[in-house]
Amino acid sequence: MNKKLLAPERLRQLPSQFSWIDQQLVRGGHLRECDHSAWALYLFLATVADSQGLSYYSDASVCQWLNVDLARLQSSRQQLITAGLLAYRKPLYQMLALPKPEAEGPRTGQVHSLGELLRKIAGGAA
């Protein structure tokens, strides 16, 4: 597909403040078991968190921002905790690092030549 900007004058730039959403959130299926309210809570927390993923909003404030009741907030929060994306101890939220994809092993820091990698893939000596 040939992609072209629809509104080049409105091209998004990385903001100067810390805030981002990792594509692996979707690709890794981390929110697959979560409902739309949990997705909204995740987006809200990712937007307001500091560079360590920490934020502290009262339940009343989060309910007001997301236009949900307390029961929905508690359910959404528990879904994110169960998914391994959030830690919570009132009133502190911590956005957790996404688990590494299972296909990725631990990084060794070693450098290999392309030939070595191809031999390893083909079953030759490493």
C-alpha positions as CSV (number, residue, x, y, z in Angstrom):
1,M,0.0,0.0,0.0
2,N,1.3,3.4,-0.9
3,K,0.7,5.6,2.1
4,K,0.5,9.4,1.9
5,L,-0.1,11.9,4.5
6,L,-3.7,13.2,4.4
7,A,-2.9,16.4,6.2
8,P,0.8,17.0,6.0
9,E,0.4,20.4,7.8
10,R,-0.8,18.5,10.8
11,L,1.9,15.8,11.0
12,R,2.2,14.6,14.5
13,Q,5.5,15.3,16.3
14,L,6.8,13.7,19.5
15,P,5.7,16.0,22.3
16,S,8.3,17.6,24.6
17,Q,6.7,16.0,27.6
18,F,6.9,12.3,28.2
19,S,3.9,10.4,27.0
20,W,3.6,7.5,24.5
21,I,1.8,4.3,23.8
22,D,3.8,1.2,22.7
23,Q,2.6,-0.6,19.5
24,Q,3.4,-3.8,21.3
25,L,0.3,-3.2,23.4
26,V,-1.9,-4.2,20.5
27,R,0.5,-6.5,18.6
28,G,1.2,-8.5,21.7
29,G,-2.5,-8.8,22.6
30,H,-2.0,-7.3,26.0
31,L,-5.5,-5.7,26.1
32,R,-7.3,-8.6,24.4
33,E,-9.2,-9.5,27.5
34,C,-9.9,-6.0,28.5
35,D,-13.1,-4.0,27.8
36,H,-13.3,-0.5,26.3
37,S,-13.3,1.1,29.7
38,A,-10.0,-0.6,30.6
39,W,-8.5,0.7,27.3
40,A,-9.7,4.2,28.2
41,L,-8.2,4.0,31.7
42,Y,-4.9,2.8,30.2
43,L,-4.8,5.7,27.7
44,F,-5.6,8.2,30.4
45,L,-2.9,6.8,32.7
46,A,-0.3,6.7,29.9
47,T,-1.1,10.3,29.1
48,V,-0.8,11.7,32.6
49,A,2.0,9.4,33.9
50,D,5.5,10.7,34.5
51,S,8.6,9.2,32.9
52,Q,8.6,6.4,35.5
53,G,4.9,5.6,34.7
54,L,3.7,7.0,38.0
55,S,0.6,9.1,38.5
56,Y,-1.8,9.7,41.4
57,Y,-5.3,10.7,40.7
58,S,-8.1,10.1,43.1
59,D,-10.9,7.6,42.1
60,A,-13.3,10.6,42.0
61,S,-11.1,12.5,39.6
62,V,-10.5,9.4,37.3
63,C,-14.2,8.7,37.3
64,Q,-14.9,12.3,36.3
65,W,-12.3,12.4,33.6
66,L,-13.5,9.1,32.1
67,N,-17.2,9.6,32.8
68,V,-17.5,6.3,34.6
69,D,-18.8,5.2,37.9
70,L,-16.7,3.8,40.7
71,A,-17.6,0.2,40.0
72,R,-16.6,0.6,36.3
73,L,-13.3,2.2,37.4
74,Q,-12.6,-0.6,39.8
75,S,-13.4,-3.2,37.2
76,S,-11.2,-1.5,34.6
77,R,-8.3,-1.1,37.0
78,Q,-8.5,-4.8,37.9
79,Q,-8.5,-5.8,34.3
80,L,-5.3,-3.9,33.7
81,I,-3.7,-5.4,36.8
82,T,-4.7,-8.9,35.7
83,A,-3.2,-8.2,32.2
84,G,0.0,-7.3,33.9
85,L,0.0,-3.7,32.7
86,L,-0.7,-1.8,35.9
87,A,0.3,-1.8,39.6
88,Y,-1.9,0.1,42.0
89,R,-1.7,1.1,45.7
90,K,-4.1,3.8,46.5
91,P,-3.7,6.5,45.4
92,L,-0.6,5.6,43.3
93,Y,-0.8,4.0,39.8
94,Q,2.3,2.6,38.1
95,M,2.2,1.8,34.4
96,L,4.3,-1.4,34.0
97,A,6.7,-2.2,31.2
98,L,5.1,-4.5,28.6
99,P,6.3,-8.1,28.8
100,K,8.8,-8.9,26.1
101,P,7.4,-11.0,23.3
102,E,8.1,-14.7,23.8
103,A,10.0,-14.9,20.5
104,E,12.6,-12.5,21.9
105,G,15.2,-14.1,24.1
106,P,17.4,-12.2,26.5
107,R,19.8,-9.9,24.8
108,T,23.4,-11.0,25.2
109,G,25.1,-7.8,23.9
110,Q,27.2,-9.9,21.5
111,V,27.8,-8.9,17.9
112,H,27.5,-11.5,15.1
113,S,28.3,-11.3,11.4
114,L,25.6,-11.9,8.9
115,G,27.4,-15.1,7.9
116,E,27.2,-16.4,11.4
117,L,23.5,-15.6,11.7
118,L,22.8,-17.3,8.3
119,R,24.8,-20.4,9.4
120,K,22.9,-20.5,12.7
121,I,19.5,-20.3,10.9
122,A,20.6,-23.0,8.3
123,G,21.6,-25.2,11.2
124,G,25.4,-24.8,10.8
125,A,27.9,-24.1,13.5
126,A,27.5,-20.8,15.3
